[in-house]
Amino acid sequence: MAQDGGWFKSRAGEAAAIVFSILAAFAIDAGWDEWQDRESEAELLEALRVEYETNLDLVQEVIDGHASYVADTEITSRLTPADYDTMSVETAARLVLSFANPWTFDPALGTTETLINSGQIALIRDRQLTEMLTTFMNFVDDADEDAAYVRSGAEYVWQQEFRLGGPWFNGAVEESSQGPLGGIDYIASATPDDLRRLWTDPLVRGGALMNQINAAYYLVELERLRGHIEAILARLPDGRGETLSR
């Protein structure tokens, strides 16, 4: 009987060791998976930080551009006949440019779209952040509706300018969102007389003023986007892995 008891204890010990080994293996695998998930999360958060820092710069650039053009159209609307006589060509070119501003916000969405479409967004433990990323996509869609009016309004004004002798170009004052334009300096600059002729045309003036109304609505959407981008960045780790809010 003593030998039988020893045999039983030996077999029980072996079984316990096997069970412990299996559980330990599961624990190691789970720990490894968790470590990999956290590594993946850290990489995703860093990619998002870079993406939304870029978006903040892009949206601010478009906001500044539209705000400047709205201000220039207001200047044109208050010009007196004497102002045209003393105006420089550069000023005239800048004011004509403000009549039609096609610039719109084209956000960087590669990381955000990949996260949402692939389901990897589940790796991010901050549920408020994931909701904010989804909401950002909805805000972009809302802003795109106003952007369409901005683009179509610019096209309308250009068509009216062509009717009156345009287009005009001055590389000293005209830039794209990517920087100065070049290679088309052979196109004449708008003169103060051109500006006067354009502004006294009811179709050009009406189109330019409608563009500023559209820009005002668009600016509201862009400012909402900017605030949302700033809120997203506040929940993302900075270069040191720290977050501004949790």
MIVOMI-724574 format. One line per 3 residues: their letters; for each residue x, y, z of N, C-alpha, C, O. Coordinates in Angstrom, 3 decimals. Layout:
! residues N
a = X/Y/Z/X/Y/Z/X/Y/Z/X/Y/Z  ...
This chain:
! residues 246
maq = 0.829/-1.203/0.000/0.000/0.000/0.000/0.864/1.254/0.000/0.512/2.253/-0.628  1.994/1.206/0.702/2.873/2.369/0.745/3.437/2.649/-0.635/3.586/3.788/-1.076  3.751/1.491/-1.315/4.275/1.702/-2.656/3.216/2.269/-3.578/3.486/3.143/-4.402
dgg = 1.963/1.737/-3.420/0.868/2.275/-4.247/0.667/3.756/-3.995/0.460/4.528/-4.931  0.730/4.163/-2.709/0.565/5.594/-2.384/1.663/6.425/-3.002/1.413/7.531/-3.481  2.887/5.899/-2.996/3.991/6.641/-3.600/3.805/6.793/-5.092/4.078/7.839/-5.680
wfk = 3.317/5.682/-5.701/3.077/5.754/-7.158/2.039/6.807/-7.481/2.202/7.573/-8.431  0.956/6.851/-6.689/-0.120/7.805/-6.927/0.389/9.242/-6.758/0.091/10.120/-7.568  1.160/9.461/-5.692/1.688/10.814/-5.458/2.621/11.235/-6.594/2.638/12.395/-7.006
sra = 3.395/10.270/-7.088/4.317/10.583/-8.182/3.560/10.985/-9.433/3.892/11.971/-10.092  2.499/10.173/-9.760/1.709/10.473/-10.946/0.943/11.795/-10.776/0.811/12.563/-11.729  0.451/12.051/-9.586/-0.270/13.306/-9.325/0.672/14.498/-9.473/0.298/15.548/-9.996
gea = 1.907/14.307/-8.997/2.883/15.395/-9.131/3.208/15.675/-10.582/3.334/16.827/-10.997  3.345/14.588/-11.361/3.633/14.774/-12.782/2.474/15.483/-13.480/2.689/16.371/-14.304  1.244/15.086/-13.146/0.063/15.715/-13.755/0.000/17.195/-13.398/-0.302/18.043/-14.238
aai = 0.293/17.484/-12.131/0.267/18.889/-11.694/1.328/19.696/-12.432/1.108/20.846/-12.813  2.478/19.069/-12.623/3.562/19.767/-13.331/3.168/20.049/-14.775/3.451/21.120/-15.311  2.499/19.060/-15.404/2.055/19.241/-16.794/1.034/20.370/-16.881/1.125/21.239/-17.748
vfs = 0.050/20.344/-15.961/-0.976/21.395/-15.956/-0.331/22.761/-15.735/-0.684/23.737/-16.396  0.616/22.820/-14.801/1.301/24.088/-14.524/2.064/24.571/-15.745/2.075/25.763/-16.054  2.707/23.625/-16.442/3.465/23.996/-17.640/2.548/24.552/-18.726/2.872/25.526/-19.405
ila = 1.378/23.894/-18.869/0.421/24.362/-19.882/-0.084/25.755/-19.530/-0.151/26.637/-20.387  -0.438/25.943/-18.266/-0.928/27.258/-17.833/0.151/28.320/-17.979/-0.122/29.446/-18.393  1.372/27.952/-17.636/2.478/28.899/-17.773/2.684/29.278/-19.231/2.958/30.434/-19.551
afa = 2.548/28.272/-20.126/2.704/28.548/-21.563/1.615/29.498/-22.047/1.872/30.431/-22.808  0.378/29.233/-21.581/-0.717/30.140/-21.952/-0.444/31.553/-21.448/-0.678/32.532/-22.157  0.053/31.648/-20.219/0.324/32.965/-19.629/1.415/33.693/-20.402/1.338/34.899/-20.639
ida = 2.445/32.918/-20.791/3.541/33.524/-21.562/3.035/34.003/-22.916/3.376/35.097/-23.366  2.203/33.159/-23.573/1.651/33.541/-24.872/0.776/34.794/-24.747/0.851/35.710/-25.566  -0.051/34.805/-23.700/-0.926/35.960/-23.491/-0.105/37.211/-23.213/-0.407/38.295/-23.713
gwd = 0.940/37.042/-22.405/1.796/38.185/-22.113/2.516/38.688/-23.352/2.671/39.891/-23.558  2.954/37.733/-24.180/3.630/38.118/-25.426/2.676/38.845/-26.361/3.036/39.859/-26.960  1.439/38.319/-26.488/0.427/38.975/-27.326/0.114/40.376/-26.810/-0.019/41.322/-27.586
ewq = 0.000/40.493/-25.489/-0.284/41.809/-24.904/0.865/42.776/-25.178/0.639/43.943/-25.499  2.093/42.287/-25.052/3.249/43.146/-25.325/3.258/43.584/-26.775/3.538/44.745/-27.070  2.950/42.657/-27.698/2.900/43.008/-29.110/1.794/44.030/-29.390/1.982/44.964/-30.170
dre = 0.625/43.837/-28.733/-0.480/44.797/-28.912/-0.080/46.188/-28.445/-0.398/47.186/-29.091  0.629/46.246/-27.304/1.029/47.554/-26.790/2.091/48.203/-27.681/2.113/49.423/-27.849  2.965/47.375/-28.246/3.941/47.904/-29.197/3.234/48.447/-30.431/3.567/49.524/-30.926
sea = 2.253/47.691/-30.926/1.493/48.138/-32.098/0.710/49.407/-31.781/0.627/50.316/-32.607  0.137/49.465/-30.584/-0.610/50.658/-30.184/0.298/51.879/-30.153/-0.074/52.952/-30.628  1.498/51.710/-29.588/2.432/52.836/-29.508/2.798/53.343/-30.896/2.892/54.551/-31.115
ell = 3.006/52.422/-31.837/3.334/52.825/-33.209/2.164/53.550/-33.863/2.357/54.542/-34.565  0.949/53.055/-33.632/-0.231/53.694/-34.206/-0.443/55.094/-33.635/-0.777/56.027/-34.366  -0.250/55.232/-32.341/-0.428/56.540/-31.712/0.588/57.547/-32.234/0.263/58.719/-32.427
eal = 1.812/57.094/-32.462/2.841/57.981/-33.012/2.475/58.396/-34.441/2.619/59.562/-34.809  2.000/57.429/-35.245/1.594/57.748/-36.618/0.424/58.731/-36.618/0.371/59.636/-37.451  -0.510/58.554/-35.686/-1.638/59.476/-35.583/-1.174/60.872/-35.177/-1.681/61.874/-35.683
rve = -0.215/60.931/-34.267/0.283/62.250/-33.839/0.872/63.005/-35.030/0.589/64.187/-35.224  1.691/62.316/-35.824/2.288/62.953/-37.004/1.192/63.381/-37.983/1.250/64.470/-38.553  0.202/62.519/-38.169/-0.882/62.814/-39.115/-1.677/64.041/-38.689/-2.002/64.887/-39.523
yet = -1.994/64.149/-37.403/-2.833/65.261/-36.958/-2.045/66.549/-36.743/-2.620/67.636/-36.783  -0.753/66.444/-36.519/0.072/67.652/-36.552/0.086/68.223/-37.975/0.015/69.436/-38.168  0.177/67.331/-38.966/0.100/67.758/-40.365/-1.256/68.384/-40.660/-1.332/69.429/-41.305
nld = -2.329/67.746/-40.189/-3.670/68.275/-40.433/-3.867/69.641/-39.793/-4.554/70.498/-40.349  -3.269/69.843/-38.636/-3.392/71.140/-37.977/-2.736/72.232/-38.821/-3.284/73.324/-38.969  -1.571/71.933/-39.369/-0.899/72.900/-40.247/-1.721/73.161/-41.508/-1.857/74.305/-41.942
lvq = -2.268/72.093/-42.091/-3.031/72.234/-43.333/-4.300/73.051/-43.127/-4.602/73.942/-43.921  -5.040/72.752/-42.069/-6.301/73.466/-41.861/-6.046/74.920/-41.504/-6.818/75.797/-41.892  -4.970/75.189/-40.769/-4.660/76.573/-40.419/-4.282/77.366/-41.665/-4.628/78.541/-41.787
evi = -3.577/76.728/-42.580/-3.186/77.396/-43.822/-4.419/77.804/-44.628/-4.474/78.910/-45.165  -5.404/76.914/-44.710/-6.617/77.224/-45.467/-7.436/78.297/-44.746/-7.994/79.185/-45.390  -7.512/78.219/-43.424/-8.222/79.243/-42.652/-7.591/80.611/-42.885/-8.295/81.589/-43.134
dgh = -6.272/80.679/-42.805/-5.579/81.954/-43.005/-5.810/82.484/-44.416/-6.002/83.685/-44.608  -5.793/81.590/-45.402/-5.997/82.012/-46.781/-7.368/82.607/-47.002/-7.493/83.665/-47.619  -8.401/81.943/-46.508/-9.762/82.447/-46.692/-9.987/83.734/-45.894/-10.644/84.658/-46.376
asy = -9.453/83.794/-44.696/-9.608/85.009/-43.890/-8.956/86.200/-44.589/-9.488/87.310/-44.562  -7.807/85.964/-45.211/-7.110/87.028/-45.932/-7.913/87.483/-47.149/-8.003/88.680/-47.425  -8.493/86.533/-47.872/-9.247/86.890/-49.068/-10.548/87.614/-48.713/-10.963/88.534/-49.416
vad = -11.177/87.198/-47.634/-12.380/87.910/-47.172/-12.029/89.355/-46.846/-12.761/90.275/-47.208  -10.898/89.551/-46.157/-10.468/90.909/-45.795/-10.171/91.733/-47.047/-10.494/92.920/-47.095  -9.553/91.110/-48.070/-9.224/91.847/-49.292/-10.478/92.225/-50.078/-10.533/93.301/-50.673
tei = -11.467/91.364/-50.086/-12.720/91.706/-50.775/-13.414/92.869/-50.069/-14.024/93.719/-50.718  -13.319/92.904/-48.749/-13.880/94.036/-48.007/-13.152/95.327/-48.383/-13.779/96.378/-48.518  -11.829/95.250/-48.550/-11.061/96.426/-48.976/-11.554/96.910/-50.342/-11.771/98.104/-50.544
tsr = -11.727/95.970/-51.276/-12.182/96.331/-52.622/-13.551/96.995/-52.578/-13.797/97.959/-53.302  -14.436/96.488/-51.738/-15.795/97.035/-51.680/-15.829/98.464/-51.160/-16.825/99.165/-51.338  -14.744/98.905/-50.517/-14.709/100.252/-49.941/-13.817/101.218/-50.728/-13.601/102.352/-50.300
ltp = -13.305/100.776/-51.866/-12.422/101.644/-52.652/-13.189/102.835/-53.231/-14.343/102.713/-53.641  -12.530/103.963/-53.253/-13.074/105.162/-53.892/-12.400/105.334/-55.253/-11.348/104.738/-55.484  -12.963/106.120/-56.150/-12.315/106.348/-57.461/-10.871/106.811/-57.332/-10.025/106.430/-58.140
ady = -10.583/107.624/-56.332/-9.219/108.122/-56.161/-8.253/107.009/-55.759/-7.065/107.073/-56.076  -8.755/105.992/-55.065/-7.888/104.893/-54.629/-7.311/104.145/-55.820/-6.160/103.709/-55.776  -8.084/103.990/-56.874/-7.597/103.277/-58.055/-6.435/104.031/-58.718/-5.527/103.423/-59.283
dtm = -6.484/105.354/-58.638/-5.458/106.168/-59.306/-4.097/106.051/-58.645/-3.075/106.256/-59.300  -4.064/105.728/-57.377/-2.792/105.643/-56.642/-2.381/104.205/-56.317/-1.378/103.988/-55.637  -3.135/103.240/-56.790/-2.911/101.831/-56.440/-1.771/101.231/-57.267/-1.626/101.548/-58.447
sve = -0.974/100.377/-56.657/0.096/99.670/-57.373/-0.486/98.448/-58.102/-1.579/97.979/-57.789  0.280/97.952/-59.082/-0.136/96.753/-59.808/-0.194/95.554/-58.866/-1.091/94.719/-58.979  0.757/95.465/-57.939/0.769/94.335/-56.986/-0.490/94.330/-56.138/-1.069/93.270/-55.897
taa = -0.928/95.513/-55.677/-2.147/95.590/-54.873/-3.360/95.199/-55.700/-4.224/94.458/-55.230  -3.429/95.696/-56.932/-4.548/95.356/-57.811/-4.592/93.855/-58.070/-5.664/93.250/-58.044  -3.431/93.253/-58.319/-3.375/91.812/-58.575/-3.839/91.028/-57.355/-4.551/90.033/-57.484
rlv = -3.438/91.473/-56.184/-3.835/90.782/-54.955/-5.334/90.878/-54.727/-5.956/89.893/-54.329  -5.926/92.037/-54.968/-7.351/92.216/-54.735/-8.187/91.437/-55.754/-9.226/90.878/-55.404  -7.737/91.398/-57.013/-8.442/90.593/-58.005/-8.400/89.122/-57.616/-9.382/88.400/-57.787
lsf = -7.260/88.681/-57.092/-7.104/87.284/-56.677/-8.121/86.900/-55.596/-8.539/85.744/-55.520  -8.515/87.857/-54.769/-9.411/87.547/-53.650/-10.835/87.247/-54.102/-11.624/86.712/-53.322  -11.181/87.581/-55.350/-12.548/87.351/-55.817/-12.897/85.870/-55.904/-14.058/85.491/-55.748
anp = -11.885/85.032/-56.154/-12.138/83.609/-56.357/-11.063/82.801/-55.654/-9.936/82.711/-56.141  -11.394/82.219/-54.525/-10.426/81.448/-53.746/-10.853/79.982/-53.713/-11.755/79.624/-52.956  -10.223/79.128/-54.520/-10.636/77.722/-54.572/-9.994/76.834/-53.507/-10.259/75.633/-53.476
wtf = -9.161/77.396/-52.639/-8.443/76.566/-51.665/-9.408/75.866/-50.718/-10.305/76.491/-50.153  -9.217/74.583/-50.555/-10.022/73.814/-49.612/-9.105/72.890/-48.803/-7.965/72.627/-49.187  -9.626/72.412/-47.690/-8.861/71.576/-46.777/-8.858/70.136/-47.283/-9.911/69.509/-47.404
dpa = -7.676/69.623/-47.575/-7.504/68.242/-48.020/-6.720/67.506/-46.944/-5.491/67.470/-46.996  -7.408/66.919/-45.968/-6.711/66.370/-44.802/-5.903/65.117/-45.120/-6.196/64.386/-46.066  -4.880/64.894/-44.303/-4.128/63.639/-44.336/-4.908/62.619/-43.516/-5.121/62.818/-42.320
lgt = -5.334/61.531/-44.148/-6.212/60.571/-43.474/-5.715/59.124/-43.589/-6.435/58.190/-43.238  -4.496/58.944/-44.075/-4.033/57.582/-44.325/-4.104/56.676/-43.113/-4.664/55.582/-43.188  -3.539/57.121/-41.985/-3.532/56.289/-40.780/-4.938/56.116/-40.223/-5.329/55.011/-39.849
tet = -5.696/57.206/-40.168/-7.051/57.136/-39.609/-7.935/56.203/-40.422/-8.632/55.364/-39.851  -7.918/56.334/-41.742/-8.747/55.475/-42.586/-8.330/54.014/-42.471/-9.183/53.127/-42.436  -7.021/53.755/-42.411/-6.548/52.381/-42.274/-7.008/51.768/-40.955/-7.439/50.616/-40.912
lin = -6.914/52.548/-39.881/-7.351/52.049/-38.576/-8.829/51.678/-38.585/-9.214/50.610/-38.108  -9.646/52.564/-39.130/-11.098/52.347/-39.110/-11.491/51.202/-40.035/-12.292/50.347/-39.658  -10.932/51.179/-41.248/-11.337/50.185/-42.243/-10.808/48.789/-41.932/-11.438/47.792/-42.287
sgq = -9.647/48.711/-41.267/-9.045/47.400/-40.990/-9.460/46.825/-39.634/-9.233/45.645/-39.370  -10.057/47.639/-38.784/-10.417/47.185/-37.447/-9.294/47.300/-36.443/-9.467/46.945/-35.277  -8.132/47.796/-36.879/-7.006/47.949/-35.955/-7.265/49.003/-34.884/-6.531/49.096/-33.901
ial = -8.299/49.785/-35.082/-8.603/50.826/-34.102/-8.884/50.213/-32.728/-8.774/50.896/-31.709  -9.246/48.923/-32.698/-9.506/48.247/-31.426/-8.240/48.128/-30.582/-8.326/47.912/-29.373  -7.063/48.265/-31.202/-5.814/48.195/-30.443/-5.623/49.409/-29.546/-4.867/49.353/-28.576
ird = -6.306/50.509/-29.866/-6.165/51.728/-29.069/-7.109/51.640/-27.869/-8.325/51.540/-28.027  -6.541/51.678/-26.693/-7.333/51.483/-25.481/-8.135/52.718/-25.081/-9.122/52.606/-24.354  -7.724/53.874/-25.541/-8.421/55.115/-25.209/-9.683/55.208/-26.055/-9.638/55.632/-27.210
rql = -10.798/54.813/-25.478/-12.054/54.769/-26.225/-12.523/56.161/-26.638/-13.140/56.320/-27.692  -12.237/57.159/-25.827/-12.620/58.518/-26.195/-11.854/58.974/-27.429/-12.405/59.653/-28.296  -10.597/58.602/-27.502/-9.793/58.950/-28.672/-10.354/58.287/-29.930/-10.455/58.930/-30.975
tem = -10.714/57.018/-29.838/-11.237/56.332/-31.022/-12.547/56.969/-31.488/-12.796/57.068/-32.689  -13.376/57.397/-30.548/-14.619/58.092/-30.918/-14.304/59.422/-31.598/-14.979/59.810/-32.552  -13.288/60.115/-31.111/-12.909/61.400/-31.698/-12.384/61.225/-33.120/-12.628/62.074/-33.978
ltt = -11.668/60.136/-33.377/-11.171/59.878/-34.730/-12.324/59.637/-35.696/-12.304/60.132/-36.823  -13.324/58.884/-35.262/-14.494/58.640/-36.107/-15.266/59.922/-36.345/-15.718/60.188/-37.459  -15.417/60.718/-35.293/-16.121/61.993/-35.422/-15.395/62.926/-36.376/-16.036/63.663/-37.126
fmn = -14.070/62.906/-36.360/-13.296/63.751/-37.267/-13.653/63.452/-38.719/-13.801/64.370/-39.526  -13.791/62.179/-39.050/-14.161/61.803/-40.414/-15.527/62.392/-40.779/-15.728/62.841/-41.908  -16.460/62.392/-39.830/-17.785/62.973/-40.088/-17.684/64.483/-40.283/-18.360/65.046/-41.144
fvd = -16.845/65.136/-39.489/-16.655/66.590/-39.630/-16.051/66.930/-40.999/-16.415/67.934/-41.611  -15.133/66.093/-41.467/-14.532/66.314/-42.786/-15.608/66.237/-43.866/-15.625/67.053/-44.787  -16.501/65.262/-43.755/-17.595/65.138/-44.722/-18.484/66.383/-44.705/-18.895/66.870/-45.759
dad = -18.780/66.899/-43.505/-19.604/68.104/-43.395/-18.914/69.298/-44.056/-19.548/70.076/-44.769  -17.609/69.433/-43.812/-16.859/70.557/-44.383/-16.772/70.447/-45.896/-16.748/71.464/-46.589  -16.726/69.227/-46.415/-16.622/69.032/-47.856/-17.833/69.597/-48.594/-17.713/70.022/-49.743
eda = -18.990/69.605/-47.948/-20.176/70.178/-48.579/-19.975/71.672/-48.816/-20.305/72.179/-49.887  -19.436/72.376/-47.825/-19.170/73.805/-47.991/-18.003/74.032/-48.951/-17.988/75.021/-49.684  -17.036/73.130/-48.950/-15.902/73.256/-49.864/-16.364/73.193/-51.310/-15.796/73.863/-52.173
ayv = -17.389/72.394/-51.583/-17.909/72.294/-52.955/-18.475/73.634/-53.418/-18.311/74.010/-54.579  -19.143/74.358/-52.514/-19.658/75.684/-52.870/-18.508/76.659/-53.131/-18.580/77.485/-54.041  -17.459/76.557/-52.334/-16.301/77.433/-52.511/-15.662/77.212/-53.879/-15.330/78.169/-54.579
rsg = -15.495/75.955/-54.253/-14.861/75.650/-55.544/-15.735/76.073/-56.721/-15.242/76.648/-57.691  -17.034/75.788/-56.632/-17.919/76.154/-57.741/-18.048/77.670/-57.859/-18.162/78.198/-58.965  -18.030/78.374/-56.726/-18.095/79.833/-56.755/-16.869/80.436/-57.412/-16.975/81.401/-58.170
aey = -15.700/79.869/-57.124/-14.467/80.353/-57.746/-14.511/80.145/-59.250/-14.097/81.015/-60.016  -15.012/78.996/-59.668/-15.097/78.722/-61.102/-16.028/79.715/-61.796/-15.744/80.168/-62.905  -17.130/80.049/-61.146/-18.068/81.009/-61.734/-17.398/82.374/-61.934/-17.526/82.982/-62.997
vwq = -16.688/82.849/-60.916/-16.036/84.153/-61.030/-14.975/84.121/-62.123/-14.847/85.084/-62.879  -14.218/83.041/-62.223/-13.216/82.937/-63.286/-13.866/83.043/-64.661/-13.337/83.696/-65.560  -15.007/82.402/-64.812/-15.699/82.473/-66.102/-16.082/83.917/-66.434/-15.969/84.345/-67.583
qef = -16.532/84.659/-65.433/-16.896/86.054/-65.670/-15.661/86.906/-65.959/-15.726/87.842/-66.756  -14.542/86.587/-65.319/-13.305/87.311/-65.589/-12.824/87.057/-67.018/-12.332/87.970/-67.680  -12.967/85.825/-67.490/-12.598/85.522/-68.878/-13.425/86.382/-69.843/-12.923/86.860/-70.861
rlg = -14.677/86.562/-69.501/-15.563/87.364/-70.348/-15.074/88.805/-70.458/-15.319/89.484/-71.456  -14.371/89.265/-69.406/-13.924/90.657/-69.358/-12.436/90.816/-69.656/-11.845/91.851/-69.346  -11.836/89.803/-70.253/-10.444/89.949/-70.680/-9.431/89.155/-69.901/-8.242/89.217/-70.214
gpw = -9.854/88.399/-68.885/-8.918/87.604/-68.105/-8.480/86.359/-68.863/-8.912/86.141/-69.994  -7.626/85.539/-68.251/-7.165/85.628/-66.855/-5.961/86.559/-66.703/-5.343/86.989/-67.677  -5.661/86.848/-65.441/-4.487/87.641/-65.100/-3.631/86.851/-64.111/-4.123/85.965/-63.412
fng = -2.359/87.184/-64.068/-1.469/86.461/-63.164/-0.338/87.376/-62.723/0.199/88.150/-63.515  0.014/87.277/-61.451/1.160/88.001/-60.919/1.836/87.094/-59.899/1.322/86.873/-58.802  3.010/86.569/-60.287/3.700/85.616/-59.426/4.128/86.173/-58.090/4.414/85.413/-57.164
ave = 4.178/87.518/-57.971/4.595/88.128/-56.708/3.527/88.008/-55.628/3.829/88.097/-54.438  2.282/87.807/-56.044/1.202/87.778/-55.049/0.399/86.472/-55.087/-0.365/86.190/-54.164  0.566/85.688/-56.134/-0.266/84.486/-56.279/0.517/83.244/-55.900/1.607/83.004/-56.418
ess = -0.043/82.454/-54.992/0.584/81.218/-54.547/-0.445/80.113/-54.473/-1.640/80.366/-54.326  0.027/78.893/-54.576/-0.822/77.735/-54.320/-0.600/77.298/-52.881/0.213/77.882/-52.165  -1.320/76.278/-52.464/-1.110/75.755/-51.105/0.259/75.117/-50.956/0.714/74.877/-49.837
qgp = 0.928/74.837/-52.084/2.257/74.232/-52.050/3.374/75.251/-52.221/4.551/74.890/-52.235  3.006/76.538/-52.351/4.027/77.556/-52.507/3.817/78.392/-53.756/2.779/78.283/-54.408  4.800/79.231/-54.099/4.664/80.133/-55.255/4.456/79.369/-56.554/5.014/78.291/-56.757
lgg = 3.649/79.946/-57.421/3.454/79.398/-58.760/4.504/79.973/-59.698/4.959/81.102/-59.516  4.880/79.206/-60.683/5.873/79.694/-61.628/5.614/79.164/-63.022/4.797/78.265/-63.219  6.329/79.738/-64.000/6.235/79.239/-65.358/5.135/79.847/-66.198/4.997/79.506/-67.372
idy = 4.339/80.754/-65.616/3.256/81.370/-66.399/3.312/82.889/-66.279/2.285/83.566/-66.298  4.516/83.404/-66.156/4.691/84.850/-66.031/4.361/85.611/-67.312/4.269/86.838/-67.300  4.183/84.894/-68.406/3.812/85.561/-69.655/2.374/86.076/-69.624/1.984/86.879/-70.472
ias = 1.586/85.619/-68.653/0.215/86.123/-68.507/0.284/87.473/-67.791/0.978/87.610/-66.784  -0.426/88.454/-68.307/-0.346/89.825/-67.786/-0.919/89.935/-66.379/-1.806/89.174/-65.992  -0.394/90.897/-65.622/-0.915/91.194/-64.287/-2.163/92.064/-64.405/-2.290/92.859/-65.336
atp = -3.071/91.910/-63.464/-4.244/92.785/-63.414/-3.805/94.180/-62.979/-3.041/94.331/-62.026  -4.281/95.169/-63.666/-3.960/96.554/-63.339/-5.080/97.156/-62.496/-6.151/96.558/-62.385  -4.856/98.316/-61.905/-5.950/98.991/-61.194/-7.175/99.214/-62.085/-8.306/99.130/-61.606
ddl = -6.963/99.498/-63.382/-8.093/99.669/-64.288/-8.862/98.359/-64.472/-10.089/98.365/-64.569  -8.136/97.236/-64.520/-8.797/95.932/-64.604/-9.638/95.686/-63.364/-10.775/95.223/-63.453  -9.074/95.996/-62.219/-9.799/95.814/-60.963/-11.073/96.647/-60.956/-12.132/96.159/-60.564
rrl = -10.977/97.895/-61.386/-12.136/98.772/-61.403/-13.218/98.207/-62.347/-14.404/98.200/-62.017  -12.780/97.739/-63.520/-13.721/97.206/-64.504/-14.406/95.942/-63.981/-15.605/95.750/-64.181  -13.644/95.095/-63.319/-14.211/93.868/-62.763/-15.222/94.177/-61.658/-16.312/93.607/-61.623
wtd = -14.845/95.090/-60.754/-15.702/95.341/-59.605/-17.000/96.063/-59.992/-18.011/95.936/-59.301  -16.970/96.800/-61.068/-18.189/97.487/-61.503/-19.093/96.569/-62.329/-20.234/96.923/-62.628  -18.581/95.385/-62.698/-19.425/94.408/-63.407/-20.298/93.687/-62.381/-19.772/93.096/-61.437
plv = -21.626/93.724/-62.549/-22.483/93.135/-61.514/-22.296/91.627/-61.335/-22.457/91.118/-60.225  -21.962/90.907/-62.401/-21.808/89.454/-62.275/-20.526/89.100/-61.516/-20.523/88.192/-60.685  -19.449/89.815/-61.804/-18.201/89.571/-61.074/-18.356/89.973/-59.616/-18.008/89.215/-58.710
rgg = -18.879/91.169/-59.399/-19.022/91.653/-58.021/-19.961/90.743/-57.226/-19.664/90.392/-56.084  -21.091/90.361/-57.826/-22.016/89.466/-57.122/-21.400/88.118/-56.822/-21.588/87.562/-55.740  -20.644/87.583/-57.813/-19.985/86.294/-57.581/-18.931/86.381/-56.499/-18.799/85.477/-55.675
alm = -18.169/87.488/-56.503/-17.130/87.656/-55.483/-17.745/87.769/-54.091/-17.240/87.177/-53.137  -18.828/88.522/-53.975/-19.471/88.667/-52.667/-20.100/87.349/-52.210/-20.057/87.017/-51.025  -20.681/86.602/-53.148/-21.227/85.295/-52.781/-20.115/84.353/-52.330/-20.304/83.549/-51.418
nqi = -18.954/84.458/-52.977/-17.823/83.630/-52.555/-17.436/83.906/-51.111/-17.070/82.988/-50.377  -17.516/85.160/-50.703/-17.148/85.490/-49.324/-18.178/84.964/-48.326/-17.833/84.590/-47.205  -19.447/84.937/-48.742/-20.467/84.320/-47.888/-20.176/82.827/-47.732/-20.208/82.284/-46.628
naa = -19.892/82.176/-48.866/-19.549/80.751/-48.815/-18.305/80.523/-47.960/-18.235/79.563/-47.193  -17.318/81.422/-48.102/-16.089/81.287/-47.319/-16.363/81.440/-45.832/-15.745/80.765/-45.009  -17.287/82.326/-45.487/-17.610/82.533/-44.073/-18.207/81.261/-43.461/-17.857/80.874/-42.346
yyl = -19.113/80.618/-44.208/-19.680/79.350/-43.721/-18.594/78.269/-43.648/-18.543/77.483/-42.702  -17.739/78.251/-44.654/-16.669/77.262/-44.694/-15.703/77.465/-43.532/-15.218/76.495/-42.949  -15.426/78.714/-43.197/-14.524/78.994/-42.081/-15.077/78.452/-40.764/-14.319/77.988/-39.912
vel = -16.396/78.512/-40.598/-16.999/77.947/-39.384/-16.687/76.457/-39.284/-16.314/75.961/-38.221  -16.847/75.742/-40.418/-16.556/74.304/-40.430/-15.066/74.043/-40.193/-14.694/73.118/-39.471  -14.220/74.872/-40.812/-12.776/74.678/-40.654/-12.333/74.937/-39.217/-11.464/74.236/-38.698
erl = -12.918/75.926/-38.586/-12.554/76.215/-37.199/-13.018/75.098/-36.274/-12.348/74.784/-35.290  -14.160/74.500/-36.588/-14.598/73.337/-35.811/-13.611/72.180/-36.007/-13.260/71.489/-35.050  -13.166/71.974/-37.253/-12.176/70.934/-37.520/-10.875/71.206/-36.778/-10.271/70.296/-36.210
rgh = -10.449/72.466/-36.788/-9.204/72.808/-36.088/-9.317/72.503/-34.602/-8.397/71.933/-34.015  -10.428/72.873/-33.992/-10.620/72.582/-32.572/-10.620/71.091/-32.289/-10.091/70.643/-31.272  -11.223/70.316/-33.203/-11.276/68.867/-33.005/-9.883/68.258/-33.167/-9.516/67.339/-32.435
iea = -9.108/68.771/-34.127/-7.738/68.289/-34.313/-6.912/68.571/-33.056/-6.153/67.716/-32.599  -7.066/69.761/-32.509/-6.328/70.105/-31.290/-6.722/69.194/-30.136/-5.876/68.819/-29.324  -8.017/68.832/-30.057/-8.460/67.935/-28.991/-7.885/66.534/-29.178/-7.519/65.878/-28.203
ila = -7.804/66.076/-30.425/-7.203/64.772/-30.695/-5.726/64.776/-30.304/-5.245/63.840/-29.664  -5.018/65.819/-30.687/-3.594/65.909/-30.354/-3.371/65.935/-28.844/-2.359/65.437/-28.352  -4.315/66.514/-28.117/-4.186/66.577/-26.665/-4.280/65.198/-26.024/-3.826/65.007/-24.896
rlp = -4.867/64.231/-26.735/-4.994/62.879/-26.198/-3.921/61.939/-26.742/-3.859/60.774/-26.349  -3.087/62.436/-27.635/-2.033/61.606/-28.199/-0.708/61.876/-27.499/-0.468/62.996/-27.050  0.156/60.866/-27.399/1.462/61.089/-26.760/2.320/62.024/-27.597/2.283/61.998/-28.827
dgr = 3.095/62.852/-26.901/4.028/63.706/-27.615/5.280/62.893/-27.942/5.280/61.668/-27.819  6.331/63.569/-28.354/7.561/62.865/-28.727/8.189/62.070/-27.598/8.997/61.174/-27.844  7.824/62.391/-26.349/8.376/61.686/-25.174/7.451/60.593/-24.681/7.712/59.971/-23.651
get = 6.342/60.349/-25.429/5.404/59.310/-25.011/4.409/59.783/-23.972/3.687/58.969/-23.395  4.354/61.091/-23.719/3.425/61.629/-22.727/2.220/62.249/-23.423/2.319/62.700/-24.565  1.098/62.269/-22.740/-0.113/62.869/-23.280/-0.437/64.133/-22.488/-0.097/64.262/-21.312
lsr = -1.118/65.077/-23.188/-1.517/66.310/-22.503/-2.731/66.077/-21.621/-2.924/66.777/-20.627  -3.553/65.092/-21.983/-4.752/64.816/-21.165/-5.082/63.342/-21.243/-4.753/62.660/-22.214  -5.723/62.876/-20.223/-6.175/61.483/-20.173/-7.523/61.413/-19.474/-8.086/60.328/-19.325
